C-alpha cells in the first residue's frame, strides 16, 4: 500500500478515492489552504488581509414585521424560541441540544426508515442491537427535545409538517446539500410560508462551491484545514488525534451562536435568513494564526508538544500506569523556578510523583501544569466538573439515572432545566394535536397510513 501511495500525488489519491465513494481527502499545509479552489469559489478568503473573517455564509431573508418571541414555558435565555430540528449525528444534534438546554422548545423530526446514527450505536454495553431508545450516545446528544416521527416522503406528512413550519422560529438541518430541497424543505420554500424563519444548514463543505456535493467526516475538516498536518512530532508523520472529534464539536457551537445572532437581528430588522455553516471553513478559522504565518512566507511545521510562543512546554510521565502531566513555562523566570523545583531531569522528578500532586505543587509556584485526565477522572474525581455541574443526572426509562454532558455555559439569571432525550416518536400524536392542530380522527388516519413511521 505504501508503494501505491508513494507513486501518486495526494490530489490524485483524493480525487480517485472520492470517485470510488471512499472518504479520501488531502492533508493540507497552511499554505495549501490559502490557494484552495473551493474556498476561493465561496469567497471565504476575499478579505483585505487575505485571511478568513467569517464563520458562516449568511443569506438575508425578506424584511417583514419582526415576529414576536412567544412566551415560553421553560426557563433559560432562549425561552419562547421554537426550533424545528431535522438534525442527526453529532453536529446538528449538539446544535439543537444547546438551543434546547438554553430554554428553546425543540421538536426533533425523525423517521424509522433512516434512524439517527446515534440511535443505532451499540458500542456501549448498556445498549442493544434491537432498540432505538437505549443508546447513551443519543441520550447525551438529545436532551431537551421532543420527538416526532414522520415519513417525509409521504405527501400526507405535510398535514403535520406545514403547520410546524408556520410555528417555528428556526429550522436546523445537517443533511448533505440538496437533501432538504428534494424533500420540498429548502430555505426558499420554507420562507414562502414563514418569511421571518431562520434556517441553519451544516455540512462539511457548505451549500455551494465545487466540493459542496462531496461527503466527509469529522477528520475531513482537520485534514483540509492544516490542523492534521501540524499535529505530530517534528521527526514524524502527521497524526489524526484519534477518537476525540474536532470539527464535530466546535461547529455546533458556531451554529448555535449564529442562530442566536440571527434571532436578535430578526428582532431588530424583521429579517430571517439562511445560515450556511461549513465545517471546513470553521476549522480553517481555528488556524488563522498559522495561515497568517504562511501568507508571510513562513512554513509552519509540526512541533510535538512545543509551542513557538512558549519558552518551555511538554508532557511528562507521572507515577502509575499511563499517567501524565502537562507543564508550560511562559517566561524564562517560570522556567528557572521549574528547574529549581524539579531539577534538570524533569521526567525523572515527575515519574515518581502523583500527577495531580505535581500539578498542585507547580501551580502553587506560579507554573502552569495539569494532569492529563481520562474519562474516569472527569466523571468521578474532578472537583471543578462536580462543582459546575458539567454532568446532569437525568432519569432515563431504559438506561436509568446517569450523568449527561451539560451545555458548557452558565447564565447568572436563568438556570438551565434540561430534560431527558425522547424515545423514537414519543411525542408524535401530542405534537400533531397541540402544534399542528389535527383532530384525533386525522391523527388516527395518518397513523394507519404509516405517516408517523
C-alpha positions in Angstrom: 0.0 0.0 0.0 2.8 2.4 0.8 4.3 1.9 -2.7 0.9 2.5 -4.2 0.5 5.9 -2.4 4.2 6.9 -2.9 3.7 6.8 -6.7 0.8 9.2 -6.7 0.2 12.8 -5.6 -2.1 13.4 -2.7 -4.6 15.2 -5.0 -4.7 12.2 -7.4 -5.4 9.8 -4.5 -8.1 12.0 -3.0 -9.8 12.5 -6.4 -9.8 8.8 -7.2 -11.0 7.9 -3.7 -14.0 10.3 -4.0 -14.8 8.9 -7.4 -15.0 5.4 -5.8 -17.1 6.6 -2.9 -14.2 6.4 -0.4 -13.8 9.2 2.1 -10.4 10.4 1.0 -9.1 13.9 1.3 -5.7 15.6 1.1 -3.7 16.6 4.2 -3.2 20.3 3.5 -0.4 22.5 4.7 -1.5 26.0 5.8 0.0 27.4 2.5 -2.3 25.0 0.6 -5.3 26.4 2.3 -4.6 29.9 1.0 -4.9 28.6 -2.6 -7.8 26.3 -2.2 -10.2 26.5 -5.2 -13.3 25.6 -3.1 -12.7 28.3 -0.6 -12.0 30.7 -3.4 -15.3 29.9 -5.1 -17.1 30.6 -1.9 -15.3 33.9 -1.3 -14.0 32.7 2.0 -10.6 34.4 1.7 -11.9 37.5 -0.2 -10.9 39.9 2.6 -8.4 42.8 2.8 -6.0 40.7 4.8 -6.5 37.6 2.7 -7.3 35.7 5.9 -10.7 34.3 7.0 -13.0 36.7 8.8 -16.4 35.0 8.7 -17.6 31.8 10.4 -20.6 31.1 8.1 -22.2 32.4 5.0 -25.5 34.2 5.6 -28.2 34.8 3.0 -30.6 37.5 4.1 -34.3 36.9 4.1 -37.0 39.4 3.2 -37.7 42.1 5.7 -41.1 41.6 7.4 -42.6 42.8 10.6 -40.5 41.3 13.3 -42.2 38.2 14.6 -42.8 38.1 18.3 -40.9 35.7 20.5 -43.6 33.7 22.2 -43.9 33.3 26.0 -42.0 30.2 26.9 -42.9 27.6 29.5 -39.3 26.8 30.4 -36.6 28.8 32.0 -33.5 29.9 30.0 -32.3 32.8 27.8 -33.9 31.2 24.7 -37.3 30.5 26.4 -40.1 31.0 23.8 -37.9 30.3 20.8 -39.3 27.5 18.7 -36.9 25.1 16.9 -37.8 22.6 14.1 -35.0 20.1 14.3 -34.0 17.9 11.2 -30.6 17.2 12.6 -28.8 13.9 13.1 -25.4 12.5 14.3 -23.2 15.0 16.1 -23.1 18.4 14.5 -26.8 19.1 14.2 -27.8 17.2 17.3 -25.3 19.2 19.6 -26.6 22.4 18.0 -30.2 21.8 18.9 -29.3 20.2 22.2 -27.5 23.6 23.0 -30.6 25.6 22.0 -32.9 23.3 23.9 -30.9 23.2 27.0 -30.9 27.1 26.9 -34.7 27.0 27.0 -35.9 26.8 23.4 -38.7 24.4 22.5 -37.2 21.8 20.2 -39.2 19.4 18.0 -37.0 16.7 16.6 -38.2 15.3 13.3 -37.1 11.6 12.8 -38.1 8.6 10.8 -37.8 4.9 11.4 -36.9 4.5 7.8 -33.5 6.0 8.4 -32.9 6.5 12.2 -30.4 8.9 13.6 -26.9 7.3 13.6 -26.7 7.9 17.4 -29.8 5.8 17.9 -28.0 2.8 16.3 -24.7 3.0 18.1 -24.1 -0.3 20.1 -20.6 0.3 21.4 -21.8 0.8 24.9 -22.6 -2.3 27.0 -26.0 -1.0 28.1 -27.2 -0.8 24.5 -28.9 -3.5 22.5 -28.9 -4.1 18.7 -32.7 -4.1 18.5 -33.8 -1.0 20.4 -33.5 2.6 19.1 -34.1 4.1 22.5 -31.3 2.7 24.7 -28.2 4.4 23.4 -26.3 6.6 25.9 -24.7 8.5 23.0 -28.1 9.5 21.7 -29.3 10.3 25.2 -26.4 12.7 25.7 -26.8 14.4 22.3 -30.5 15.0 22.5 -31.6 16.4 25.9 -34.4 18.9 26.0 -36.1 17.8 22.8 -39.4 16.2 21.9 -39.6 13.5 19.1 -42.0 13.5 16.2 -41.6 10.6 13.7 -42.7 11.4 10.1 -42.2 9.7 6.8 -41.4 12.9 4.9 -41.6 11.0 1.5 -45.4 10.7 2.0 -47.3 13.7 0.8 -49.7 13.4 3.7 -46.9 14.2 6.1 -47.3 17.8 5.1 -50.6 17.9 7.1 -48.4 17.6 10.2 -45.3 19.4 9.0 -46.6 22.6 7.3 -48.3 23.9 10.5 -44.9 23.3 12.3 -43.1 25.4 9.6 -45.5 28.2 10.4 -45.0 27.6 14.2 -41.2 27.6 14.1 -38.7 30.4 14.5 -35.7 28.3 13.5 -35.0 25.2 11.3 -31.8 23.3 11.8 -30.5 20.6 9.5 -27.2 18.9 8.7 -28.0 16.7 5.7 -26.0 16.6 2.5 -26.6 19.7 0.5 -29.7 19.3 -1.7 -31.5 16.8 0.6 -33.9 19.4 2.1 -34.7 20.7 -1.4 -35.6 17.1 -2.5 -38.0 17.0 0.4 -39.5 20.3 -0.5 -38.0 22.0 2.6 -35.3 24.2 1.2 -35.0 27.8 2.5 -36.9 29.4 -0.3 -40.0 27.2 0.2 -39.8 27.5 4.0 -39.6 31.3 3.8 -42.5 31.4 1.3 -44.7 30.0 4.2 -42.9 31.8 7.1 -40.9 34.8 5.8 -39.2 35.5 9.1 -37.9 32.0 9.6 -34.2 31.4 10.3 -32.6 28.3 8.8 -29.2 27.0 9.6 -27.6 24.3 7.4 -24.5 22.5 8.5 -22.3 20.4 6.1 -18.7 19.6 5.6 -18.1 21.9 2.6 -21.1 24.2 2.6 -24.1 24.5 0.3 -22.1 25.9 -2.6 -18.8 25.5 -4.3 -17.1 22.7 -6.3 -16.9 20.4 -3.3 -20.4 21.0 -2.0 -21.8 17.6 -3.0 -18.8 15.7 -1.7 -19.1 14.0 1.7 -16.8 13.8 4.6 -16.5 13.2 8.3 -15.0 14.9 11.3 -11.4 14.2 10.2 -12.1 15.9 6.9 -12.2 19.4 8.3 -9.0 18.8 10.3 -7.1 17.4 7.3 -8.1 20.1 4.9 -7.6 23.0 7.3 -4.0 22.3 8.1 -4.6 21.1 11.6 -3.7 17.4 10.9 -0.5 18.4 9.1 0.6 20.4 12.2 -0.3 17.6 14.6 2.6 15.3 15.5 6.3 15.3 16.3 8.9 17.1 14.2 10.5 13.9 13.0 7.2 12.1 12.5 4.2 12.0 10.2 1.0 14.0 10.6 -1.3 12.5 13.3 -5.0 12.2 13.5 -5.7 12.8 17.2 -7.8 9.6 17.5 -11.2 9.1 19.0 -11.8 12.7 20.0 -13.8 14.6 17.4 -12.7 18.1 16.4 -14.9 19.7 13.8 -17.9 17.8 15.1 -17.7 19.5 18.5 -16.7 23.1 17.5 -19.1 23.5 14.6 -22.3 23.1 16.7 -21.5 26.0 19.0 -20.7 28.2 16.0 -24.1 27.2 14.5 -25.9 27.8 17.8 -24.2 31.2 18.2 -25.3 32.2 14.7 -28.9 31.2 15.4 -28.9 33.4 18.5 -27.4 36.3 16.5 -29.9 35.8 13.6 -32.8 35.8 16.1 -31.5 39.1 17.6 -31.2 40.6 14.1 -34.7 39.4 13.2 -36.0 41.1 16.4 -34.3 44.4 15.2 -35.0 44.3 11.5 -37.7 41.7 10.8 -35.3 39.7 8.6 -34.9 36.0 8.7 -32.2 34.3 6.7 -30.3 31.1 5.8 -27.0 30.4 7.6 -24.7 28.2 5.6 -22.2 26.6 8.0 -19.2 24.8 6.5 -17.1 22.5 8.8 -14.2 23.1 6.5 -14.4 26.8 6.8 -15.0 26.8 10.6 -11.9 24.5 11.0 -9.9 26.9 8.9 -10.9 29.8 11.1 -9.2 28.0 14.0 -6.0 28.0 12.0 -5.9 31.7 11.3 -2.5 32.4 13.0 -0.9 29.7 11.0 -2.4 31.0 7.8 -1.0 34.4 8.6 2.4 32.8 9.0 2.0 31.1 5.6 0.9 34.3 4.0 4.1 36.0 5.3 6.2 33.3 3.7 6.8 31.2 6.7 6.3 27.4 6.7 4.7 26.2 10.0 5.8 22.7 10.9 5.0 20.0 13.5 6.3 20.8 16.9 5.1 17.9 19.1 4.0 19.3 22.5 6.0 22.6 22.0 4.5 26.0 21.3 6.5 28.6 19.4 5.2 31.3 21.7 6.1 29.5 24.9 9.8 29.1 26.1 9.2 25.6 27.6 6.3 23.2 27.2 6.0 19.4 27.3 4.2 16.4 28.7 5.9 14.2 31.2 5.2 10.8 32.8 3.8 10.6 36.3 3.7 7.7 38.7 1.2 5.0 37.8 0.0 3.3 34.6 -0.4 5.7 31.7 -0.4 8.8 34.0 0.9 12.1 32.6 1.3 15.8 33.5 1.5 18.8 31.1 3.8 21.6 32.1 4.2 25.1 30.5 6.7 27.8 31.5 5.6 31.0 29.8 8.7 33.1 30.8 12.4 32.4 31.5 11.7 33.2 35.1 9.0 30.5 35.3 11.4 28.0 33.6 14.0 28.8 36.2 11.5 28.1 39.0 10.6 24.8 37.4 14.2 23.7 37.3 14.7 24.8 40.9 11.8 22.5 41.9 12.3 19.5 39.6 16.0 19.7 38.7 17.4 19.4 35.2 15.8 15.9 34.5 12.2 16.9 34.8 10.9 13.5 33.7 12.9 11.7 36.5 11.2 14.1 39.0 7.7 13.6 37.7 7.7 9.9 37.1 7.8 9.1 40.9 5.1 11.6 41.8 1.3 11.5 41.5 0.0 13.6 38.6 -2.4 15.8 40.5 0.1 16.4 43.2 2.7 17.6 40.7 0.1 20.0 39.1 -0.8 21.4 42.5 2.8 21.9 43.6 3.7 23.7 40.3 0.6 25.8 40.2 1.4 27.0 43.8 4.8 28.1 42.4 3.1 30.1 39.6 3.8 27.5 36.9 1.1 26.2 34.5 0.6 22.5 35.0 -2.2 20.0 34.8 -2.8 16.3 35.0 -3.8 14.6 31.8 -7.2 13.2 32.8 -9.1 10.3 31.4 -12.9 9.9 31.3 -13.0 8.3 34.7 -11.1 11.2 36.2 -13.5 13.6 34.7 -16.6 11.7 35.9 -15.5 10.5 39.3 -12.8 12.8 40.6 -12.7 16.2 39.1 -13.9 18.8 41.7 -14.3 21.6 39.1 -16.6 19.4 37.0 -18.7 18.4 40.0 -19.0 22.0 41.3 -20.1 23.4 38.0 -22.5 20.6 37.3 -20.9 19.7 34.0 -22.8 16.4 34.2 -26.5 16.4 34.7 -28.0 13.4 36.4 -31.2 12.6 34.5 -33.5 9.6 34.7 -33.9 7.6 31.6 -36.6 4.9 31.3 -34.2 2.3 29.8 -30.8 3.4 31.0 -31.6 4.5 34.5 -30.1 7.6 36.1 -26.8 8.7 34.7 -24.7 11.8 34.0 -25.5 13.7 30.8 -23.0 16.1 29.4 -24.2 19.7 30.1 -24.3 22.5 27.6 -21.0 24.3 28.6 -22.3 27.8 29.5 -24.0 29.3 32.5 -26.1 32.4 32.9 -26.5 34.5 36.1 -30.3 34.8 36.0 -31.5 31.8 34.0 -30.8 28.3 35.4 -31.0 25.6 32.7 -33.5 22.9 33.3 -32.8 20.1 30.8 -34.9 17.0 30.4 -34.0 13.6 29.1 -33.8 12.6 25.4 -37.0 11.3 23.9 -37.9 7.8 22.7 -38.4 7.5 19.0 -41.7 9.2 18.1 -42.6 9.6 21.8 -44.4 12.8 21.2 -45.8 12.3 17.7 -49.5 12.4 18.5 -49.2 15.1 21.1 -47.3 17.4 18.7 -49.7 16.6 15.8 -52.6 17.6 18.1 -51.3 20.5 20.0 -49.0 22.2 17.4 -50.3 21.0 14.1 -53.9 21.3 15.1 -55.0 17.9 13.9 -58.1 16.1 15.2 -58.0 12.7 16.9 -59.6 11.3 13.7 -57.0 12.9 11.4 -54.2 11.6 13.6 -55.6 8.1 13.5 -55.9 8.2 9.7 -52.3 9.3 9.3 -51.2 6.7 11.8 -53.0 4.0 9.8 -51.3 5.2 6.6 -47.8 4.9 8.2 -47.2 8.7 8.1 -45.9 8.6 11.7 -43.2 6.0 10.9 
